[in-house]
Amino acid sequence: MSQVPSAPVPVPPSLRPVLARWGGPGADVPALPAVWVNALGGTTFALRGPAGAVFCKWAPAGVALDLPAEARRSRWAAAWLPVPRVLAGGADEHGSWLVSRALPGRSAVDPRWRARPQVAVPALGRALRRWHEALPVRECPFDWSVPYRLARAVGDTARLRTPPPVDRLVVCHGDACSPNTLLGADGSAVGWVDLGALGVGDRWADLAVATTSLDWNYGPGWQPVFLDAYGIGEDRERSAYYRALWDVGP
């Protein structure tokens, strides 16, 4: 699973000049504190330099993290919702990077919110509903449909060839796990991050992953609270299908 590292993380040599530019003097060092280490191998560094507070994502070559795709999706979604503003990006033979301006708020899995799931969980349900209502399906150039995802799957998809009927097409976040919603001091959503898979699909593609993530981050028993805040009842068939599809994805 992705996590906050407990010690400074080695900085790839090709990333050091990028960090020095955006983090100012002192950022060009062999290791820095990182705010997040992705299960796929990516790392996110937090910096404060001439441009203010920024985040720099790093994806080593060969891992299933497409930072240019995330940059395109972030730029598109920014017209409707608070998402990271892309400042710079690049790549070399060792990997790719993406620099974006920091958003206000804290991740919904910050210790403050993990200790208050009675506030965080309904906020997450309302936040996902807001996301689905705000982004226009007809204007979205990105796909996250079942055929699109099956074509890119890396696991066994034999039992996933016949999906349930679409409940409602929305612009899915694509990784609606709890950490990717930022909450303000009052517990309301103030931003969304990690948009690399954003695209049009059934809303249950997001709902299935979002509800599973609650168990990982807050413990069992919170899924009904989330769904009630979103404004929908449980759908076991669609949840099971999209969780299985998530498990075989890249």
C-alpha positions in Angstrom: 0.0 0.0 0.0 1.0 3.6 -0.4 2.2 5.3 2.7 3.9 8.3 4.3 7.6 7.3 4.6 9.2 7.3 8.1 12.6 8.5 6.9 14.1 10.7 4.2 13.8 9.2 0.8 16.8 9.1 -1.7 16.4 11.7 -4.4 17.1 10.3 -7.9 20.1 12.2 -9.4 18.1 13.4 -12.4 15.5 14.9 -10.2 17.9 17.0 -8.0 18.1 20.0 -10.4 14.3 20.0 -10.7 14.0 20.1 -6.9 16.7 22.7 -6.6 14.8 24.9 -9.1 11.4 24.6 -7.4 12.5 24.1 -3.8 15.2 26.7 -3.7 18.6 26.4 -2.0 19.0 23.2 0.0 16.7 21.1 -2.1 19.6 19.7 -4.3 20.6 17.0 -1.8 20.9 13.2 -1.8 17.8 12.6 0.4 14.7 14.6 1.4 11.5 14.0 3.4 8.8 12.7 1.2 5.1 13.1 1.9 4.0 10.0 0.0 5.5 6.8 -1.4 3.2 5.1 -4.0 2.8 1.4 -4.0 3.8 1.4 -7.7 7.1 3.0 -6.9 6.5 6.7 -7.2 7.4 9.3 -4.7 6.0 12.8 -3.9 8.2 15.4 -2.3 6.9 18.6 -0.7 8.9 21.8 -1.3 8.8 25.5 -0.5 10.8 27.7 -2.8 10.4 30.8 -5.1 7.0 29.6 -6.3 5.7 28.9 -2.8 4.6 25.5 -1.6 4.7 22.9 -4.4 4.7 19.2 -4.8 7.0 17.2 -7.0 6.1 13.7 -8.1 8.6 11.3 -9.4 7.9 8.1 -11.3 10.9 5.8 -12.1 11.0 4.5 -15.7 9.1 1.3 -16.1 6.5 1.8 -13.4 2.8 2.1 -14.2 2.5 5.8 -13.4 1.8 8.1 -16.3 2.6 11.6 -15.1 2.1 13.3 -18.5 -1.4 11.8 -18.5 -2.0 13.2 -15.0 -0.9 16.6 -16.1 -3.3 16.7 -19.0 -6.2 15.6 -16.8 -5.4 18.0 -14.1 -5.3 20.9 -16.5 -8.7 19.9 -17.9 -10.4 19.4 -14.5 -9.1 22.7 -13.2 -11.8 24.5 -15.1 -14.5 23.1 -12.7 -12.9 22.0 -9.4 -9.9 22.7 -7.2 -7.1 20.4 -8.4 -3.4 20.8 -8.5 -2.2 23.5 -10.9 0.6 22.0 -13.1 3.7 24.1 -13.1 6.2 21.9 -14.9 7.0 18.4 -16.0 9.6 16.4 -17.8 11.3 13.1 -18.3 14.6 11.4 -19.1 15.7 7.8 -19.4 15.5 7.3 -15.6 11.9 8.5 -15.0 9.4 11.4 -15.2 8.4 14.2 -12.9 5.5 16.5 -12.3 5.6 19.8 -10.3 2.3 21.3 -9.2 1.2 24.0 -6.8 0.1 22.8 -3.4 -3.6 23.0 -2.5 -5.0 24.0 0.9 -6.3 21.4 3.3 -5.1 18.1 4.5 -5.5 14.6 3.1 -8.6 12.8 4.4 -6.2 10.2 6.0 -4.2 12.8 7.9 -4.1 11.7 11.6 -6.6 14.4 12.5 -9.2 12.9 10.2 -8.4 9.3 10.8 -9.2 10.0 14.4 -12.6 11.6 13.4 -14.1 9.2 10.9 -17.6 10.4 11.9 -16.6 13.7 10.2 -14.3 12.5 7.5 -16.3 9.7 6.0 -19.5 11.6 5.3 -17.4 14.5 3.9 -15.8 12.0 1.5 -19.2 10.8 0.4 -20.4 14.4 -0.3 -17.0 15.2 -2.0 -17.3 12.3 -4.5 -20.9 13.3 -5.3 -19.7 16.9 -5.9 -17.0 15.6 -8.1 -19.4 13.5 -10.2 -21.9 16.4 -10.5 -19.4 19.1 -11.4 -17.4 17.6 -14.3 -19.2 17.5 -17.7 -19.3 14.1 -19.3 -19.8 15.4 -22.8 -16.8 17.7 -22.7 -14.4 15.1 -21.2 -11.8 13.9 -23.6 -10.7 11.0 -21.4 -12.0 7.4 -21.1 -12.2 5.1 -18.1 -14.8 2.7 -19.4 -14.7 -1.0 -18.9 -13.4 -1.7 -22.5 -10.7 0.9 -22.1 -9.6 -0.6 -18.8 -9.7 -4.2 -19.9 -7.5 -3.4 -22.8 -4.9 -2.2 -20.3 -5.3 -4.7 -17.6 -2.4 -6.7 -16.4 -4.2 -9.5 -14.5 -6.7 -12.2 -15.4 -9.8 -10.6 -16.9 -11.6 -13.8 -18.0 -14.5 -13.3 -15.5 -14.8 -9.6 -16.2 -15.7 -9.6 -19.8 -19.5 -9.0 -19.2 -19.9 -6.0 -17.0 -23.1 -5.0 -15.3 -25.3 -2.4 -17.0 -24.0 1.2 -16.6 -25.8 2.9 -13.7 -24.8 6.5 -14.6 -22.0 7.8 -16.7 -19.8 10.4 -14.9 -16.3 11.7 -15.1 -14.7 9.4 -12.7 -11.8 10.4 -10.5 -10.1 7.2 -11.4 -8.5 6.7 -7.9 -11.2 7.7 -5.4 -9.3 6.3 -2.4 -9.6 8.4 0.7 -6.1 10.0 0.6 -6.9 11.7 -2.7 -9.5 14.1 -1.2 -8.3 17.1 0.8 -10.4 18.4 3.6 -10.4 21.8 5.1 -10.5 22.7 8.8 -14.3 22.4 8.9 -14.2 19.0 7.3 -15.4 20.0 3.8 -13.6 19.0 0.7 -11.2 21.7 -0.6 -9.4 19.8 -3.3 -8.6 16.5 -5.2 -5.3 15.0 -6.2 -3.8 12.1 -8.2 -5.9 12.4 -11.3 -3.9 10.2 -13.6 -6.8 7.9 -14.4 -9.6 10.5 -14.7 -12.1 9.6 -17.4 -15.7 8.8 -18.3 -17.1 5.7 -16.8 -19.8 4.3 -14.6 -19.9 6.1 -11.2 -19.7 2.7 -9.5 -16.1 2.4 -10.8 -15.3 5.2 -8.3 -17.8 4.2 -5.6 -16.6 0.7 -5.4 -13.0 1.8 -4.8 -13.9 4.6 -2.5 -15.9 2.4 -0.2 -13.2 -0.3 -0.1 -10.6 2.4 0.8 -12.7 3.3 3.9 -12.0 -0.1 5.4 -8.2 0.4 4.8 -8.1 3.8 6.3 -10.9 4.0 9.0 -11.8 0.4 9.8 -14.9 -1.6 9.0 -18.5 -0.3 9.2 -18.2 3.1 7.5 -19.4 2.2 4.0 -23.1 2.8 4.7 -22.3 6.2 6.1 -20.3 7.1 3.0 -23.0 5.9 0.6 -25.7 7.7 2.5 -23.7 11.0 2.3 -23.2 10.4 -1.4 -26.9 9.8 -1.8 -27.1 6.3 -3.1 -27.9 2.8 -1.8 -25.6 -0.2 -1.8 -25.1 -2.1 -5.1 -23.3 -5.3 -4.4 -23.2 -6.5 -8.0 -21.6 -3.3 -9.3 -19.3 -2.9 -6.3 -18.0 -6.5 -6.7 -17.4 -6.1 -10.4 -15.5 -2.8 -10.2 -13.4 -3.9 -7.3 -12.4 -7.0 -9.3 -11.6 -4.8 -12.3 -9.5 -2.5 -10.0 -7.5 -5.5 -8.8 -6.5 -6.4 -12.4 -5.7 -2.9 -13.5 -2.2 -1.5 -14.2 
